Amino acid sequence: MSPVFLGMKNISKRYTGVQALDSVDFEIKEGEIHCLAGTNGSGKSTLIKIISGVEKPDSGSEIYINGELSLNRSSINSIHQGIEVIYQDLSLFPNLSVAENIALSRIISGKRKFLNSRSYYATASKAMKRININIPLDTKVEDLSIADQQLVAICRSLTGKLKLLIMDEPTSALTKYEVDALFRVVTDLKGKGIATLFVSHKLNEIMQIAERVTVLSDGIKIGCYPVGDLDSKKIEFLMTGDNFEYTKTSTLITRDKPLLEIENLSKKDNFKNITLKLYPGEILGITGLLGSGRTELALSLFGMNPADSGIIKINGKEIVLDSVTKAVDLGIAYVPEKRLVQGLVMEQAVSKNTVVTIIGRLLKKFGLIDHKKKSDKISDLIKKFDIKVPLVDAPVATLSGGNQQRVVLAKWVATDPELLILDGPTVGIDVAAKGSIHESIKHLAAGGMGVVIISDEVSEVLNSCHRVIVMNRGRISSEFITDESTEEEILESLENWST
């Protein structure tokens, strides 16, 4: 049995009015692949911050490294002990090369006054060899795929004496094939005695990679379980106390005219000859590997990436979508995958974010804001989307991921769109919030709204959409009626096109 590398006893952390962690015990063994699971607000992020020295636990808490009590912890102290964290944003410098990003930590910790390009190229090359990958060292990080950026971040952590690698939602922007490649790297690290702690909402991935799973709920440790004693249903219940039942969306039966018609829509280097129809009240899923053209198509339908050729019709009328303003005026709304960057103003209040798209409709004479009308609209949207917020003027950054996504949805539904496009609507969101968001989407469609959901989670589009189309290399490769299809059939379609 492997010895314990990190041991934590009676870990508590209280912020003003919030008990983030309450007497939590936690351990991870040398070379172990461990998963930390829980809904948003369960205390996962706080525990990671305490492990990495970013936050200090309350008095009475004890942390042991290799069996020795670790006092006066800090971020630098944690790094010297072999603990590295890779957050969702990866914290890379996009304008620097792969070699520079990998060697940066070594350069900073060495306090070197002069930089020797030969030495940091050697450092980067050595780190890559440790996990058997080969990414051109001169390439700028901004030119890499998210999967390769993830590997660069791992290599950066390997320039020191790594003992524990913590990865926060590492697969949220990766395809299944890139996830498999990442897991091979993690398994390779295990073989070298390096432990990995995953934080993930994707239960199927937890079952695939973890050896043990620690579940938190409302700052309390529910338990630590060998993965062989669990399945997805049991993890869901441990995290939430509820059992979730997923039923496919029944086939849409309609004789209405199409809401959206696309004929041979093309954009050079993005997508080619896309032809499809979407009916009022229909939820259409689009899946495919990263680079398949799915997001580029969505951006074209929102006027941000105008097509070079082809026909777009809304309610039978041919239109030209060459600006976001025109798309909004035509009743089209778009919720981007990167909600923290593109969908929300994080420092601003929930109230401001929810009505920013319709501020022009809330004016009275002389261009002044009708504050009662604004307040009523904000209250209506918060209630409609069940946004959990202590105060409407609280910064949206203080909300959980699920509530942030509800704010983005509310913001665009406020425009009363006929067509709602959702790119990765549940990325980085826990299972309970996912169910709630999909119920909101189905409710909108039941009211006659046409919805497009873009996702690389086949189970998501299968259970929430009427139809699913698969895109590959900029083209539609296949189409499925969801209540007549299985997840295995759609995955097989993806795999056939990946080879």
VENHU-V493396 format. One record per pair of residues at least 6 apart in sequence whose C-alpha atoms are under 8 Angstrom apart, sorted by the first residue. I is the first residue (numbers start at 1). J is the second residue. D is the distance in Angstrom with one decimal. If there is no record, write none. Layout:
I|J|D + I|J|D
This chain:
2|29|6.0 + 2|30|5.9 + 2|31|7.7 + 3|29|5.7 + 3|30|6.0 + 3|66|7.9 + 4|27|6.8 + 4|28|5.9 + 4|29|4.0 + 4|30|5.9 + 4|66|6.4 + 4|67|7.3 + 5|27|7.6 + 5|28|6.0 + 5|29|5.0 + 5|30|5.2 + 5|64|8.0 + 5|65|5.7 + 5|66|4.7 + 5|67|7.3 + 6|27|5.4 + 6|28|5.3 + 6|29|6.8 + 6|63|7.4 + 6|64|5.8 + 6|65|5.0 + 6|66|6.4 + 6|67|7.7 + 7|25|7.8 + 7|26|6.0 + 7|27|4.4 + 7|28|6.8 + 7|63|5.8 + 7|64|4.9 + 7|65|6.5 + 7|66|8.0 + 7|67|7.4 + 8|24|7.7 + 8|25|5.4 + 8|26|5.0 + 8|27|6.0 + 8|61|7.6 + 8|62|5.8 + 8|63|4.6 + 8|64|6.2 + 9|23|7.4 + 9|24|6.5 + 9|25|4.5 + 9|26|6.7 + 9|61|6.0 + 9|62|5.1 + 9|63|6.5 + 10|22|7.6 + 10|23|4.0 + 10|24|5.1 + 10|25|5.5 + 10|60|6.9 + 10|61|5.0 + 10|62|6.6 + 11|21|6.8 + 11|22|6.6 + 11|23|4.8 + 11|24|4.7 + 11|25|6.4 + 11|57|6.4 + 11|58|7.3 + 11|60|7.7 + 11|61|4.7 + 11|62|6.8 + 12|19|7.9 + 12|20|7.5 + 12|21|4.7 + 12|22|4.6 + 12|23|5.0 + 12|24|6.5 + 12|57|5.8 + 12|58|5.5 + 12|59|7.9 + 12|61|6.5 + 13|19|6.3 + 13|20|5.6 + 13|21|5.0 + 13|22|6.8 + 13|46|7.9 + 13|56|7.9 + 13|57|5.2 + 13|58|5.3 + 14|20|5.6 + 14|21|6.9 + 14|58|7.2 + 19|219|6.8 + 20|41|7.8 + 20|42|7.5 + 20|43|5.4 + 20|46|6.9 + 20|218|7.2 + 20|219|5.0 + 21|43|5.8 + 21|46|7.4 + 21|47|7.6 + 21|218|7.6 + 21|219|4.0 + 21|220|6.2 + 22|219|5.6 + 22|220|5.5 + 23|61|7.8 + 23|220|7.2 + 24|219|7.8 + 24|220|6.3 + 24|221|5.6 + 25|221|7.3 + 26|214|7.9 + 28|34|7.0 + 28|195|7.5 + 29|195|6.9 + 30|163|7.5 + 30|164|8.0 + 30|193|5.9 + 30|194|6.3 + 30|195|5.5 + 31|163|8.0 + 31|189|7.5 + 31|190|4.6 + 31|191|7.0 + 31|192|7.2 + 31|193|4.1 + 31|194|4.4 + 31|195|3.9 + 31|196|7.2 + 32|190|6.5 + 32|193|7.9 + 32|194|7.3 + 32|195|4.6 + 32|196|6.3 + 32|211|7.0 + 33|186|8.0 + 33|190|7.3 + 33|195|5.8 + 33|196|4.8 + 33|197|6.1 + 33|198|7.6 + 33|209|7.1 + 33|210|5.2 + 33|211|5.6 + 33|212|7.1 + 34|195|7.8 + 34|196|6.2 + 34|197|4.9 + 34|198|6.2 + 34|210|5.3 + 34|211|5.8 + 34|212|5.1 + 34|213|5.9 + 34|214|7.7 + 35|197|5.6 + 35|198|4.6 + 35|199|5.9 + 35|200|7.3 + 35|206|6.6 + 35|210|5.8 + 35|211|7.8 + 35|212|6.4 + 35|213|4.7 + 35|214|6.3 + 36|44|6.8 + 36|197|7.0 + 36|198|6.0 + 36|199|5.0 + 36|200|7.1 + 36|213|5.9 + 36|214|5.1 + 36|215|6.1 + 36|216|7.6 + 37|44|7.4 + 37|199|6.3 + 37|200|6.4 + 37|201|6.9 + 37|213|6.9 + 37|214|6.2 + 37|215|4.8 + 37|216|6.3 + 37|239|7.3 + 38|44|7.0 + 38|201|7.6 + 38|215|5.6 + 38|216|5.1 + 38|217|5.9 + 38|239|5.1 + 38|240|7.9 + 38|430|7.5 + 39|201|7.8 + 39|216|7.9 + 39|217|6.9 + 39|239|6.2 + 39|240|7.2 + 39|430|5.2 + 39|431|7.2 + 39|432|7.2 + 40|400|5.8 + 40|401|6.8 + 40|402|7.4 + 40|429|7.3 + 40|430|6.2 + 41|217|7.9 + 41|218|6.4 + 41|219|7.7 + 41|400|6.6 + 42|216|5.6 + 42|217|4.5 + 42|218|4.3 + 42|219|5.1 + 42|220|7.6 + 43|216|6.7 + 43|217|7.3 + 43|218|6.6 + 43|219|4.8 + 43|220|7.8 + 44|199|7.5 + 44|216|7.0 + 46|55|7.6 + 48|166|7.8 + 49|55|5.3 + 50|56|5.7 + 50|57|6.4 + 51|78|7.6 + 52|74|7.3 + 52|75|5.7 + 52|78|5.5 + 52|79|7.6 + 52|83|6.6 + 52|84|7.2 + 52|85|7.1 + 53|73|5.4 + 53|74|4.2 + 53|75|4.4 + 53|76|7.8 + 53|77|7.4 + 53|78|5.9 + 54|74|6.3 + 54|75|5.5 + 55|74|7.9 + 56|73|7.4 + 62|69|7.1 + 62|70|7.7 + 63|69|5.9 + 63|70|5.6 + 63|71|7.6 + 64|70|5.4 + 65|81|7.8 + 78|84|7.7 + 80|160|7.9 + 80|161|7.6 + 81|161|7.8 + 81|162|8.0 + 81|163|7.6 + 82|160|7.1 + 82|161|5.3 + 82|162|4.3 + 82|163|4.7 + 82|164|6.1 + 83|162|6.2 + 83|163|6.0 + 83|164|4.8 + 83|165|6.1 + 83|166|7.6 + 84|157|6.1 + 84|162|7.1 + 84|164|6.4 + 84|165|5.1 + 84|166|6.1 + 85|165|6.0 + 85|166|4.6 + 85|167|6.0 + 85|168|7.7 + 86|153|6.8 + 86|154|7.5 + 86|165|7.6 + 86|166|6.1 + 86|167|4.9 + 86|168|6.3 + 86|170|7.9 + 87|167|6.2 + 87|168|5.0 + 87|169|7.5 + 87|170|7.7 + 88|167|7.9 + 88|168|5.7 + 88|169|6.0 + 88|170|6.3 + 90|149|7.7 + 90|150|6.9 + 90|153|6.4 + 92|101|6.5 + 92|141|7.6 + 92|149|8.0 + 92|153|7.2 + 93|101|6.6 + 93|141|7.0 + 94|140|6.5 + 94|141|4.8 + 94|142|4.4 + 95|140|6.0 + 95|141|6.6 + 95|142|6.4 + 96|140|5.5 + 96|141|6.4 + 97|137|6.5 + 97|138|5.4 + 97|139|5.3 + 97|140|4.1 + 97|141|5.7 + 98|124|7.9 + 98|135|7.7 + 98|136|7.2 + 98|137|4.9 + 98|138|6.1 + 98|139|5.8 + 98|140|6.0 + 98|141|5.7 + 98|152|6.8 + 99|120|6.5 + 99|121|5.5 + 99|123|7.9 + 99|124|5.2 + 99|125|7.7 + 99|137|4.9 + 99|138|6.6 + 100|120|6.7 + 100|121|7.6 + 100|124|7.8 + 101|141|7.9 + 101|152|7.5 + 101|153|7.9 + 101|156|6.9 + 102|123|7.7 + 102|124|5.5 + 102|127|8.0 + 102|152|6.3 + 102|153|7.0 + 102|155|6.0 + 102|156|4.1 + 102|157|7.8 + 102|159|7.5 + 103|120|5.3 + 103|121|7.6 + 103|123|6.0 + 103|124|5.7 + 103|156|6.3 + 103|159|6.9 + 104|156|7.6 + 105|156|7.0 + 105|159|7.6 + 106|159|6.5 + 106|160|7.2 + 107|115|7.9 + 107|120|7.9 + 121|137|7.3 + 123|159|6.8 + 124|137|7.6 + 124|155|7.3 + 124|156|7.6 + 124|159|7.6 + 125|137|7.8 + 127|155|5.2 + 127|156|7.3 + 127|158|5.7 + 127|159|6.0 + 128|134|6.5 + 128|155|6.0 + 130|158|8.0 + 131|185|6.1 + 131|188|6.6 + 131|189|7.3 + 135|148|7.7 + 141|149|6.6 + 146|173|6.9 + 146|174|7.0 + 147|173|8.0 + 147|174|6.2 + 147|178|6.2 + 147|182|8.0 + 150|170|7.6 + 151|182|7.7 + 157|165|7.7 + 162|194|6.8 + 163|193|7.4 + 163|194|4.8 + 163|195|6.1 + 164|194|5.8 + 164|195|4.7 + 164|196|5.7 + 164|197|7.3 + 165|194|7.4 + 165|195|6.2 + 165|196|4.8 + 165|197|6.2 + 166|196|5.8 + 166|197|4.7 + 166|198|6.1 + 166|199|7.9 + 167|196|7.5 + 167|197|6.2 + 167|198|5.1 + 167|199|6.3 + 168|198|6.3 + 168|199|4.9 + 168|200|6.9 + 169|198|7.2 + 169|199|5.4 + 169|200|4.9 + 169|201|7.3 + 169|428|6.8 + 170|198|7.7 + 170|199|7.8 + 170|200|7.5 + 171|179|6.2 + 171|200|8.0 + 172|427|5.9 + 172|428|6.0 + 173|427|7.7 + 174|290|7.5 + 175|289|5.9 + 175|290|6.5 + 175|456|6.3 + 176|456|7.9 + 183|209|6.9 + 186|196|7.1 + 189|195|7.3 + 190|196|7.6 + 200|206|7.2 + 200|428|7.9 + 201|428|6.6 + 201|429|6.6 + 201|430|5.2 + 201|431|6.9 + 203|232|5.7 + 203|235|7.6 + 204|232|6.8 + 206|213|7.9 + 207|227|6.4 + 207|230|7.9 + 207|231|7.1 + 207|232|7.5 + 210|227|6.5 + 211|226|6.0 + 211|227|5.4 + 211|228|8.0 + 212|224|6.8 + 212|225|5.5 + 212|226|4.4 + 212|227|5.1 + 213|224|5.6 + 213|225|5.3 + 213|226|6.4 + 213|227|6.3 + 214|221|7.5 + 214|222|7.6 + 214|223|5.8 + 214|224|4.2 + 214|225|6.4 + 215|221|6.1 + 215|222|5.5 + 215|223|5.7 + 215|224|6.4 + 215|235|7.9 + 215|238|7.0 + 215|239|6.4 + 216|222|5.5 + 216|223|7.5 + 216|239|6.7 + 217|239|5.9 + 217|240|7.3 + 222|238|7.0 + 222|239|8.0 + 233|243|7.0 + 233|244|7.7 + 236|242|7.1 + 236|243|6.8 + 236|244|7.6 + 236|431|7.1 + 237|243|5.6 + 240|432|7.1 + 246|463|6.7 + 247|463|6.1 + 248|462|6.7 + 248|463|4.3 + 248|464|6.2 + 248|465|7.5 + 248|482|7.0 + 248|483|6.1 + 249|463|6.2 + 249|464|5.7 + 249|465|5.8 + 249|466|5.7 + 249|482|7.3 + 249|483|6.9 + 250|466|6.5 + 250|482|7.9 + 250|483|6.1 + 251|466|5.5 + 251|467|7.9 + 251|481|7.2 + 251|482|7.5 + 251|483|6.5 + 252|281|7.9 + 252|282|6.5 + 252|466|6.2 + 254|279|7.8 + 256|279|7.1 + 256|280|7.4 + 257|279|6.9 + 257|315|7.2 + 257|316|7.7 + 258|277|6.2 + 258|278|5.7 + 258|279|4.5 + 258|280|6.8 + 258|314|7.9 + 258|315|6.3 + 258|316|7.2 + 259|277|7.6 + 259|278|5.8 + 259|279|4.9 + 259|280|5.6 + 259|313|7.9 + 259|314|5.6 + 259|315|4.8 + 259|316|7.4 + 259|418|8.0 + 259|419|7.9 + 259|450|7.1 + 260|277|5.6 + 260|278|5.0 + 260|279|6.7 + 260|312|7.4 + 260|313|5.7 + 260|314|4.9 + 260|315|6.4 + 260|316|7.7 + 261|275|7.6 + 261|276|6.0 + 261|277|4.6 + 261|278|6.6 + 261|311|7.9 + 261|312|5.8 + 261|313|5.0 + 261|314|6.6 + 261|316|7.6 + 262|274|6.8 + 262|275|5.0 + 262|276|5.3 + 262|277|6.4 + 262|310|7.5 + 262|311|5.7 + 262|312|4.7 + 262|313|6.5 + 263|273|7.2 + 263|274|6.3 + 263|275|4.4 + 263|276|6.8 + 263|310|5.7 + 263|311|5.0 + 263|312|6.6 + 264|272|7.1 + 264|273|3.8 + 264|274|4.8 + 264|275|5.2 + 264|309|7.5 + 264|310|4.9 + 264|311|6.7 + 265|271|7.8 + 265|272|6.3 + 265|273|4.9 + 265|274|4.8 + 265|275|6.6 + 265|307|6.6 + 265|308|7.7 + 265|309|5.7 + 265|310|4.0 + 265|311|6.2 + 265|312|7.6 + 266|272|4.2 + 266|273|5.3 + 266|274|6.6 + 266|307|5.7 + 266|308|5.8 + 266|309|5.3 + 266|310|6.1 + 267|306|7.6 + 267|307|4.8 + 267|308|5.0 + 267|309|6.9 + 268|308|7.1 + 269|474|7.9 + 270|293|5.4 + 270|296|6.2 + 270|297|7.7 + 270|474|5.8 + 271|292|7.9 + 271|293|5.4 + 271|296|7.5 + 271|297|7.0 + 271|473|7.2 + 271|474|3.7 + 271|475|6.0 + 272|474|5.6 + 272|475|5.7 + 273|310|7.6 + 273|475|6.9 + 274|475|6.4 + 274|476|6.6 + 278|284|7.1 + 278|450|6.8 + 279|450|6.3 + 280|418|7.9 + 280|445|7.6 + 280|448|5.1 + 280|449|5.6 + 280|450|4.9 + 281|444|7.9 + 281|445|4.4 + 281|446|5.6 + 281|447|6.6 + 281|448|4.1 + 281|449|5.0 + 281|450|5.0 + 281|451|7.4 + 282|445|6.2 + 282|448|7.8 + 282|449|7.4 + 282|450|5.2 + 282|451|6.2 + 282|465|7.7 + 282|466|6.4 + 283|442|7.8 + 283|445|6.8 + 283|450|6.2 + 283|451|4.6 + 283|452|5.8 + 283|453|7.1 + 283|464|7.5 + 283|465|4.8 + 283|466|5.5 + 283|467|7.0 + 284|451|6.2 + 284|452|4.8 + 284|453|6.2 + 284|465|5.5 + 284|466|6.0 + 284|467|5.1 + 284|468|5.8 + 284|469|7.7 + 285|452|5.8 + 285|453|4.8 + 285|454|5.8 + 285|455|7.4 + 285|461|5.3 + 285|462|7.8 + 285|465|5.7 + 285|466|7.7 + 285|467|6.1 + 285|468|4.4 + 285|469|6.2 + 286|294|6.8 + 286|452|7.3 + 286|453|6.1 + 286|454|4.8 + 286|455|6.5 + 286|461|7.5 + 286|468|5.7 + 286|469|5.1 + 286|470|5.9 + 286|471|7.1 + 287|294|7.1 + 287|454|5.9 + 287|455|5.3 + 287|456|5.3 + 287|457|7.6 + 287|458|7.1 + 287|461|7.7 + 287|468|7.3 + 287|469|6.5 + 287|470|5.1 + 287|471|6.2 + 288|294|7.1 + 288|455|7.7 + 288|456|6.0 + 288|470|5.5 + 288|471|5.0 + 288|472|6.0 + 288|494|6.7 + 289|456|6.8 + 289|471|7.7 + 289|472|6.9 + 289|494|7.6 + 291|472|7.8 + 291|473|6.8 + 291|474|7.8 + 292|471|5.6 + 292|472|4.5 + 292|473|4.6 + 292|474|5.2 + 292|475|7.5 + 293|471|7.0 + 293|472|7.2 + 293|473|6.6 + 293|474|4.7 + 293|475|7.5 + 294|454|7.0 + 294|471|6.6 + 294|474|7.5 + 295|423|7.1 + 295|454|7.4 + 296|305|6.8 + 297|305|7.9 + 298|334|8.0 + 298|421|7.0 + 298|423|7.9 + 299|305|5.2 + 299|306|7.8 + 300|306|4.9 + 300|307|6.0 + 300|321|7.2 + 301|321|6.7 + 301|327|7.5 + 301|332|8.0 + 302|321|7.0 + 302|323|7.3 + 302|324|5.8 + 302|327|5.4 + 302|328|7.8 + 302|332|6.7 + 302|333|7.1 + 302|334|6.6 + 303|321|4.8 + 303|322|4.7 + 303|323|4.2 + 303|324|4.7 + 303|325|7.9 + 303|326|7.2 + 303|327|5.9 + 304|322|6.9 + 304|323|6.0 + 304|324|6.0 + 305|322|7.5 + 306|321|6.3 + 306|322|5.2 + 306|323|7.7 + 311|318|6.9 + 311|319|7.7 + 312|318|5.7 + 312|319|5.8 + 312|320|7.0 + 313|319|5.7 + 321|327|6.2 + 327|333|7.5 + 328|415|7.9 + 328|417|7.7 + 331|415|7.6 + 331|416|7.0 + 331|417|4.3 + 331|418|5.1 + 331|419|6.3 + 332|417|5.4 + 332|418|6.2 + 332|419|4.8 + 332|420|6.0 + 332|421|7.7 + 333|412|5.9 + 333|413|7.6 + 333|415|7.8 + 333|417|6.0 + 333|419|6.3 + 333|420|4.9 + 333|421|6.1 + 334|412|7.3 + 334|420|6.0 + 334|421|4.7 + 334|422|6.0 + 334|423|7.8 + 335|343|6.7 + 335|408|6.7 + 335|409|6.9 + 335|412|7.4 + 335|420|7.8 + 335|421|6.2 + 335|422|4.9 + 335|423|6.1 + 335|425|7.5 + 336|342|6.5 + 336|343|6.2 + 336|422|6.5 + 336|423|5.2 + 336|424|7.3 + 336|425|7.8 + 337|422|7.6 + 337|423|4.9 + 337|424|4.9 + 337|425|6.5 + 337|427|7.2 + 339|404|8.0 + 339|405|7.2 + 339|408|7.4 + 340|346|6.8 + 343|408|6.2 + 344|353|6.6 + 344|396|7.8 + 344|408|6.8 + 345|353|6.7 + 345|396|7.5 + 346|395|6.5 + 346|396|5.3 + 346|397|4.8 + 347|395|5.4 + 347|396|6.5 + 347|397|6.2 + 348|394|7.8 + 348|395|5.1 + 348|396|6.3 + 349|392|6.8 + 349|393|4.6 + 349|394|5.1 + 349|395|4.1 + 349|396|5.6 + 350|392|5.5 + 350|393|5.8 + 350|394|6.1 + 350|395|5.9 + 350|396|5.0 + 350|407|7.2 + 351|378|6.0 + 351|392|5.3 + 351|393|5.8 + 352|393|7.9 + 353|396|7.8 + 353|407|7.1 + 353|408|7.8 + 353|411|6.6 + 354|378|6.6 + 354|381|7.5 + 354|407|6.0 + 354|408|7.2 + 354|410|6.0 + 354|411|4.3 + 354|414|7.8 + 355|374|7.7 + 355|377|7.7 + 355|378|6.9 + 355|411|5.8 + 355|414|7.1 + 356|411|7.0 + 357|411|6.3 + 357|412|6.8 + 357|414|7.4 + 357|415|6.7 + 358|414|6.9 + 358|415|6.2 + 359|369|8.0 + 362|369|5.8 + 362|370|5.7 + 362|371|7.9 + 362|373|6.4 + 362|374|6.0 + 363|369|4.4 + 363|370|5.4 + 364|370|5.7 + 381|410|5.9 + 381|414|7.5 + 382|388|8.0 + 382|407|7.9 + 382|410|7.6 + 385|406|6.1 + 385|407|7.9 + 385|410|6.7 + 385|440|7.0 + 386|406|7.8 + 387|403|5.5 + 387|406|6.3 + 387|407|7.0 + 388|399|7.8 + 388|403|6.3 + 389|399|6.9 + 389|403|8.0 + 396|404|6.6 + 397|404|7.8 + 401|428|7.0 + 401|429|5.8 + 402|426|7.8 + 402|429|5.6 + 402|430|7.3 + 402|433|5.3 + 402|434|7.4 + 402|437|8.0 + 403|433|8.0 + 405|425|7.3 + 405|426|7.7 + 406|437|7.1 + 413|420|8.0 + 417|449|7.3 + 418|448|7.7 + 418|449|5.1 + 418|450|6.1 + 419|449|6.0 + 419|450|4.8 + 419|451|5.8 + 419|452|7.8 + 420|449|7.2 + 420|450|6.3 + 420|451|4.8 + 420|452|6.3 + 421|451|5.9 + 421|452|4.7 + 421|453|6.2 + 421|454|7.8 + 422|451|7.5 + 422|452|6.0 + 422|453|4.9 + 422|454|6.1 + 423|453|6.1 + 423|454|4.7 + 423|455|6.6 + 424|453|7.2 + 424|454|5.6 + 424|455|5.0 + 424|456|7.8 + 425|453|7.4 + 425|454|7.8 + 425|455|7.7 + 426|434|5.8 + 426|437|7.7 + 438|464|6.8 + 441|451|7.9 + 442|464|7.6 + 445|451|6.6 + 453|461|7.1 + 453|465|7.8 + 454|461|7.9 + 455|461|6.8 + 458|487|6.5 + 458|490|7.2 + 458|491|7.2 + 459|487|6.4 + 461|468|6.7 + 462|468|7.1 + 462|482|5.5 + 462|486|7.7 + 462|487|6.9 + 463|482|7.4 + 465|482|6.8 + 466|481|6.3 + 466|482|5.7 + 466|483|7.5 + 467|479|7.3 + 467|480|5.7 + 467|481|4.6 + 467|482|5.4 + 468|479|5.7 + 468|480|5.2 + 468|481|6.5 + 468|482|6.7 + 469|476|6.7 + 469|477|7.6 + 469|478|5.8 + 469|479|4.3 + 469|480|6.3 + 470|476|5.8 + 470|477|5.6 + 470|478|5.3 + 470|479|6.2 + 470|490|7.9 + 470|493|7.6 + 470|494|7.2 + 471|477|5.5 + 471|478|7.4 + 472|494|8.0 + 472|497|6.7 + 477|497|8.0 + 478|493|7.3 + 480|490|7.7
